[in-house]
Amino acid sequence: MEIKQYTNDAVELLMQLIKTPSVSREEAQAADILCDFIGKWGMPFQRIGNNVLIQEEIDPKKPTLLLNAHIDTVKPVATWTCDPFTPTIEGDRLYGLGANDCGGGLVSLLQVYRILRGKTSQHGTGGAEQHGTGGGMPYNLVYLASCEEEVSGANGFALALPHLPKIDVAIVGEPTGMQPAIAEKGLMVIDGVARGKSGHAARNEGVNAIYEALDDLVWLRDYRFKKESPLLGATKMTVTVINSGTQHNVVPDECHFVIDVRTNEYYQNEYLFAFLQKHMKKCELTARSFRLSSSHIPIGNPLVQKSIQMGMVPFGSPTLSDQALMPFNSMKLGPGESSRSHSADEFICISEIANAIEAYCNLLNEK
């Protein structure tokens, strides 16, 4: 088949996925559809919860490449001007929730798997998939459509990880304009609390928990981490939520707040948490998780070098993905633009899908 037919197959699948709501933790029907298409194209698959895995002919003597993208979406925002669950093609654009993040990468990488594994299709009523061996490839190829990516859920990539073979490198199909994101910021969410003593506001009684928190909040606002990354910039922390008090005449005895921390590759979450707690004068901190660390792949990795030879420009990504859960080298590379993600009237260009399929194949060609 030509790239055009693989593109048509990708768009057909993506339109079916858009029609099927797949908000994080509610991806069962979308996974069903994906399994139906994979089966129709003659490829064996494994269903792990709502994750869908294809791995065939694993030769332990060869390195293994993982192609990964996610099937879940965020909830649609209120400002959509059309139905987010009705796929609509206008010119080159395909509109629909999840079209860009990351349906385009999901369906493109699946077609690339078909191509590189030597699969060809006979279309039409009663068409059957013709199987190629793919035995000449110098590496093993694995495809994983993961769920719960938008919430870093326990039943997403983390659930599928033990079922994967040893992975040497991965391509994550997030929308990057088909430029390689070779570093990604990590995330740590921290809950803070300052404690005081309640009292009557008119009588100047008690210890005001808001005032107890002030010095620590000012330090969090003003502190700057010294190690800046050429790809990811500075590690940043932002107090994003604060809550205290019950009514106007009661001195509050607790002040709760939330810190959003975005780390570069120079700071591990556990170290950073201990550093912050050490500098708190009155507040107690609790990290919700340490597992979403910053990730990066060396610039000298052959996959990165091949992308540079093809004219791609490596960069650092501020947004989080399943890369944070990958204990192996990985880079983000996918059709679409990150700026369209989580926005009203989200779209992917059909030409972007076609160009991505071709670019992926050229990147992964051994020559």
C-alpha positions in Angstrom: 0.0 0.0 0.0 1.0 3.6 -0.5 1.2 6.2 2.2 -2.1 7.6 1.0 -3.9 4.4 1.9 -2.3 4.1 5.3 -3.3 7.7 5.9 -6.9 6.9 4.9 -6.8 4.0 7.4 -5.4 6.2 10.1 -8.1 8.9 9.5 -10.9 6.3 9.5 -9.7 4.9 12.9 -9.3 8.4 14.3 -12.8 9.4 13.4 -14.2 6.3 15.1 -12.1 7.2 18.2 -13.4 10.8 18.2 -17.0 9.5 18.1 -16.3 7.5 21.3 -15.8 9.5 24.5 -12.6 8.3 26.2 -12.0 10.7 29.1 -9.3 9.3 31.4 -10.4 6.2 33.3 -13.3 5.8 30.9 -11.5 4.4 27.8 -13.0 0.9 27.6 -15.0 1.6 24.4 -12.2 3.3 22.7 -9.9 0.4 23.5 -12.5 -1.9 22.0 -12.5 0.0 18.8 -8.7 0.0 18.6 -8.7 -3.7 19.1 -11.3 -4.2 16.4 -9.1 -2.3 13.9 -5.9 -4.0 14.9 -7.6 -7.4 14.5 -9.1 -6.4 11.1 -5.5 -5.6 10.0 -4.4 -9.1 11.0 -2.2 -8.3 14.0 -2.2 -10.1 17.3 -2.6 -7.9 20.3 -2.9 -8.1 24.1 -5.4 -6.2 26.1 -4.1 -5.0 29.5 -7.0 -3.3 31.2 -7.6 -0.5 28.7 -4.1 -0.6 27.3 -3.6 -2.3 24.0 -0.2 -3.9 23.3 1.2 -5.4 20.1 4.5 -7.3 20.3 5.6 -10.0 17.9 8.7 -11.9 17.0 10.8 -10.6 19.9 14.4 -11.5 19.3 16.4 -11.1 22.5 19.6 -10.5 20.5 18.1 -7.3 19.0 17.4 -4.0 20.6 13.7 -3.1 21.0 11.9 0.0 20.0 8.6 1.0 21.6 6.0 3.1 19.7 3.7 4.7 22.3 0.7 7.0 22.4 -2.4 7.4 24.5 -6.0 6.9 23.8 -7.6 9.0 26.6 -8.6 12.6 26.5 -9.3 15.4 28.9 -12.9 16.5 29.3 -14.1 19.0 26.6 -14.1 22.6 27.6 -17.3 24.7 27.5 -16.2 26.9 24.6 -16.3 24.3 21.8 -18.3 25.8 18.8 -19.1 22.3 17.5 -19.8 18.9 19.0 -16.4 17.6 20.3 -17.5 14.0 19.7 -18.6 14.5 16.1 -15.5 14.2 13.8 -15.7 17.0 11.2 -13.5 17.4 8.2 -13.1 20.9 6.9 -10.5 21.1 4.1 -7.3 19.6 5.5 -8.5 19.8 9.1 -10.1 17.0 11.2 -11.9 18.5 14.2 -12.7 16.5 17.3 -11.8 16.0 21.0 -8.4 14.1 21.1 -7.7 14.6 17.4 -4.5 16.4 18.2 -3.7 15.1 21.7 -2.9 12.5 20.9 -5.0 10.8 18.3 -2.9 11.9 15.4 0.2 10.3 16.9 -1.8 7.2 18.1 -3.1 6.3 14.6 0.1 7.4 12.8 2.3 5.2 14.9 0.0 2.2 14.4 0.2 2.6 10.6 4.0 2.8 11.0 4.0 -0.4 12.9 2.0 -2.1 10.1 4.4 -0.8 7.5 7.6 -1.8 9.4 6.3 -5.2 10.3 5.6 -5.9 6.6 1.8 -5.9 6.9 -0.2 -5.2 3.8 -4.0 -5.1 3.4 -6.5 -6.1 0.8 -9.4 -3.8 1.2 -13.0 -4.3 0.3 -15.6 -6.8 1.4 -14.1 -9.9 2.8 -10.6 -8.4 2.5 -7.9 -10.3 4.4 -4.6 -9.2 5.9 -1.5 -10.6 4.3 1.3 -11.2 6.8 4.9 -10.4 6.2 7.6 -11.6 8.5 9.5 -8.4 9.2 12.4 -10.6 9.9 14.9 -8.4 8.2 14.6 -5.5 10.7 17.6 -4.9 12.9 15.5 -4.3 15.9 12.3 -5.5 17.6 9.2 -3.3 17.3 6.5 -2.9 20.0 3.4 -0.8 19.9 1.5 0.3 23.0 -1.7 2.4 23.1 -1.9 3.4 26.8 -4.8 4.8 28.8 -5.0 7.2 31.7 -2.1 9.3 30.4 -3.8 12.6 31.1 -4.1 11.8 34.8 -0.9 9.6 35.1 -3.2 6.9 36.4 -2.2 3.6 38.0 -4.0 1.6 35.3 -2.3 3.3 32.4 1.3 2.9 31.3 2.3 1.8 34.7 0.0 -1.2 34.5 1.3 -2.2 31.0 5.0 -1.7 31.8 5.6 -5.2 33.4 4.2 -6.8 30.2 6.7 -5.1 27.9 10.0 -6.7 26.9 13.2 -4.9 27.7 12.9 -1.6 25.8 16.0 0.2 24.6 14.3 3.4 23.3 10.8 4.7 22.8 9.0 7.2 20.6 6.1 8.9 22.2 3.6 10.2 19.7 2.6 13.4 21.5 2.0 16.5 19.3 5.4 18.2 18.8 5.1 19.4 15.2 7.2 16.4 14.2 10.2 17.9 16.0 12.0 15.7 18.6 11.4 16.7 22.2 14.5 15.1 23.8 13.8 16.4 27.3 10.7 16.8 29.3 9.9 18.6 32.6 8.9 16.5 35.6 6.0 17.3 37.9 5.6 17.1 41.7 2.5 18.3 43.5 3.0 19.2 47.1 0.4 19.9 49.8 1.4 22.4 52.5 -0.2 23.3 55.8 0.5 25.9 58.4 -1.2 25.4 61.8 -2.3 28.1 64.3 -4.9 28.3 67.1 -8.5 29.5 66.6 -9.8 32.4 68.5 -12.3 35.4 68.3 -11.1 37.9 65.8 -12.5 40.9 67.8 -10.6 39.9 71.0 -7.2 39.5 69.3 -7.1 35.8 70.4 -5.5 32.8 68.9 -2.7 32.3 66.4 -3.6 33.1 62.8 -2.5 30.2 60.5 -2.6 32.5 57.5 0.1 34.7 59.1 2.0 31.6 60.1 2.2 30.7 56.5 3.2 34.1 55.1 7.0 33.9 55.4 7.1 30.4 53.8 4.8 31.5 51.0 7.0 34.5 50.3 10.1 32.2 50.2 8.4 29.9 47.8 7.5 32.9 45.6 11.0 34.4 45.6 13.4 31.4 45.6 15.2 30.6 42.3 16.9 27.3 41.6 20.5 27.7 40.4 20.8 24.9 37.8 19.1 25.9 34.6 18.8 23.5 31.7 19.7 24.5 28.1 16.6 22.5 27.0 14.1 22.9 29.8 15.1 26.1 31.5 14.8 26.6 35.2 13.0 24.4 37.7 9.9 26.4 38.8 7.5 26.2 41.7 4.2 28.0 41.9 1.6 28.1 44.7 -1.6 27.5 42.9 -4.2 26.9 45.6 -4.7 28.3 49.1 -7.5 27.8 51.5 -8.1 28.9 55.1 -10.7 30.1 57.5 -14.4 29.4 58.1 -16.0 32.8 58.8 -15.1 36.4 59.2 -14.9 36.6 63.0 -12.9 33.4 63.6 -9.1 33.4 63.6 -8.2 30.4 61.3 -6.3 27.5 62.9 -5.1 26.0 59.6 -4.0 27.3 56.2 -3.7 24.8 53.4 -2.0 25.4 50.1 -0.8 23.5 47.0 2.6 23.9 45.2 3.0 22.9 41.6 6.7 22.1 41.0 8.1 21.6 37.4 11.6 20.1 37.5 14.4 20.0 34.9 16.8 17.1 34.6 19.1 18.5 37.3 16.7 17.9 40.2 15.2 14.7 41.3 11.8 15.0 43.0 12.8 13.4 46.3 15.8 15.7 46.7 13.8 18.7 45.8 11.1 17.9 48.3 13.6 17.4 51.1 15.2 20.8 50.2 11.9 22.6 50.3 10.8 21.1 53.6 14.2 22.1 55.1 13.5 25.7 54.3 10.0 25.9 55.7 9.8 27.9 58.9 6.3 27.0 60.0 4.7 24.9 57.3 4.6 21.1 56.9 4.8 19.7 53.4 3.5 16.4 51.9 4.3 15.3 48.4 1.5 13.5 46.6 4.0 11.5 44.5 7.7 11.4 43.5 7.2 9.3 40.4 6.8 11.9 37.7 10.5 12.9 37.3 12.0 14.9 34.5 13.2 12.7 31.6 15.7 13.2 28.8 17.5 11.2 26.1 21.2 11.9 25.2 21.8 14.0 22.2 24.1 11.3 20.9 21.4 8.6 20.8 21.3 7.2 17.3 17.6 8.0 17.0 18.2 11.6 17.9 21.1 11.9 15.6 19.1 10.4 12.7 16.3 13.0 13.3 18.9 15.8 13.2 20.2 14.4 9.9 16.7 14.6 8.6 16.5 18.3 9.4 14.6 18.0 12.7 15.4 20.3 15.6 15.6 18.9 19.1 13.9 20.9 21.9 12.8 20.6 25.5 9.1 20.1 26.3 7.4 21.8 29.3 4.5 19.4 29.2 4.2 16.0 30.9 3.6 12.7 29.2 4.0 9.0 29.9 7.7 9.5 29.4 7.9 10.3 33.1 7.0 6.7 33.8 9.5 5.2 31.3 12.7 3.7 32.9 14.4 3.8 29.5 15.4 6.3 26.9 12.6 8.0 25.1 11.7 11.1 23.0 8.5 12.7 22.0 7.8 13.1 18.3 4.3 13.4 16.8 2.0 15.2 14.4 0.0 18.2 15.6 0.9 21.1 17.8 1.0 21.2 21.6 -0.7 24.5 21.6 -3.9 22.9 20.3 -4.1 20.4 23.1 -6.8 20.8 25.8 -8.3 23.6 23.8 -11.7 24.2 22.2 -12.2 23.1 18.6 -9.1 20.9 18.7 -8.0 19.6 15.3 -5.3 17.7 13.5 -4.4 18.2 9.8 -4.8 15.1 7.6 -1.6 16.2 5.8 0.2 16.2 9.2 -0.8 12.5 9.7 0.4 11.7 6.2 3.7 13.5 6.7 4.1 11.9 10.1 3.7 8.4 8.7 6.3 9.1 6.0 8.7 10.8 8.4 8.5 8.0 11.0 9.3 5.4 8.4 12.2 7.4 7.1 13.5 7.9 10.7 13.2 4.2 11.5 14.5 2.9 8.2 17.9 1.3 8.9 19.5 2.9 5.9 
